[in-house]
Amino acid sequence: MHPLYSIGIAKISINHLKIKTVDTQSYKTVSLKAGDIKKEWVLIDATDLVLGRLASRVALVLRGKNKPSYTPHMDCGDNVIIINADKIRLTGNKMTDKVYVRHTGYPGGQRFTTPKEIMKKKPTELIRMAVKGMLPKNRLGAKLINNLYLYQGSEHPHEAQKPKTIKLNEI
């Protein structure tokens, strides 16, 4: 005999228990296939935006993490167009004090540049470097950076794609 019957606590028949069933179909993880991915075009105006904050949000959209159908191993992000890339700003004295280090591959080939020097030579490169540093360091990251289109002025050649204009805090 069951020990709980002997003390008179548990005399429950199975008919009185209400068992709830869960629809397990709705709890399955969705993993997209290449044909199921819907890519959109997004336009961001970078005028007076802080570089790091802009780059982190752009990396999120390029990766597709803002979508419910995010799949980690697929390129499911949107194409991002950034206009006025030359009008971004850095906080504090980073424009002159921050140093980017690269190496030529030869002995004594360490080279140093500041954001101010990069902005003089190629203003869009500063955003590209910041976004690339926030993407995965593998073949997928190399593919995702190609979905970023940077332009100095307010004009861009992607009007035919009908990009959706978004604000940085709406992502």
N, C-alpha and C positions, 0 to 999 in steps of 0.2 A: 504494500500500500504506500502511496505517496506521503512524504512526511507532512505536507501542509494539510492533507485531509484529516490527519489524526488530531490536529489542534483546531479544526473546524473553520479555517480561514478561507481556503480556496475550494469552493464548490461552484466552479464556473463551467458552464457547458459551452461547447464550441459554437453553438447556434447564436449565442448572445454577443459574440465578438464581431465587430464590424471591421473588416479588413479593407483598406483603401489600396487600390492599384494605381500605379503611376504610369503615365504614358511615356515609355522610355524613348520613343521615337523623337520627341522634342528635346531630349537632353544629349543627343549625339553631337560630337564635335564635327564641325563642317570643315572639310579640307577641299579647297577648290582645285579644279583641274584647269589647265591652260585655256581651254575654250570657254570656261565659265566666268573668267575675269572680265569685269567691266571697268575700263580705265577712262577717267575723265580728265579734262584740262582745267587747271586752276591758275588764276592770275593773282599775284601779290604785288602791291606797290610798296617798295622798301624805303620810301622817303622817311627819314628821321626815325627809323627803327633800329634798335640795338642789335648788333651783329649776332651775338650768341643766342639771344632769344629768338631771333628770326631763323637762324640755322637749325635750332632744335625742333621748331615747329615744321620747317620745310622737310627735315629728315623724317619726321613722323609721317607726313603726308606721302613722301616718296616711298616709304616702306609700306604704307597702307594700314598702319596701326590705328587710324581713325575710323576704319570701317569694321562692321561686325563680321565680315567675311574674311578677316585677316588670316593668311596662311604663311607661316614663317619661312618656308623654303621657296616661295613663289614671288614673282614680281607682280604684286596685286595693288601697288600704289598708283597714284595719279601722276600725270605729267604736270610739272610746276613751271610756270613762267614768272620770272621776277623782273619787274621793270624798275627803273631808277636805282639800279644797283650801286651807282656811284654816290648816292646820297645817304648811305647808311652811316651810323655813328657808333663809336665805341665809348664806353663810359670811362671816366677818370682820365689818366694820362696814357692810356694804352696805345693811342695812335703813335706815340713816339717811344714809349718805354717797353712795350711788348716786343719780343724778339722771336722770329721764326727761324729755326735752324734746319739746314739741309746739308747733305754731303754729296760731293761730286763722285765719290768712289775712288778717288786718287789720294795718296798720302798728303796730308795737310790740306785737304779739300773741303774743310768745313766752311760753309757760307752762312752769313747772318743777314736778315732783312727785317725791317720794321713794317707795320701796316701802312705807314705814310709812304714809304718807298714803293710798296706794292700798289697802292692806290694811284700813284703817279704813272706807273708803267701800264698796269691793266686793272682797272677798278673792279671788274667782275670777278677777278681771281680770288679776292679776299673771301667773298661769300662761298665760292666753290670749295675753297680749302676748308672752311668751317663746316660746311655741310658734309663734305667727304669724310671728315674726321668723326662724324656722328653716325655714319653708316657702317654696316658690317665690313670687316676687312677680309673679304673673300670674293669669289666670282660674282655672287649676287650683288654685293656692294658696287662692284665695277659696272655692272649692268644698270643698277639703279641710278647712279650718278649721271648716266646718259639721258635720264628723263627730266633733268633740270636744265632750263633755258634761261640764261641771264642776259639782260640788255641794259645799257647805260642810260638811255633816255626813256621817254614814256612811250615810244613806238616799238612795236614788235610785229614780226611777219606771221603770226599765228591767228589772225582774225577768223580764218576759215574754220578753225576748230571750235569756235565759240566758247572761249574759256570763261569759267565762272569766277567772278571777282570775289575774293574773300578777305576779311580782315584777320590780322594775326591772332586776336583773342577769340575768334569764332571757330578755330580749328579744334 
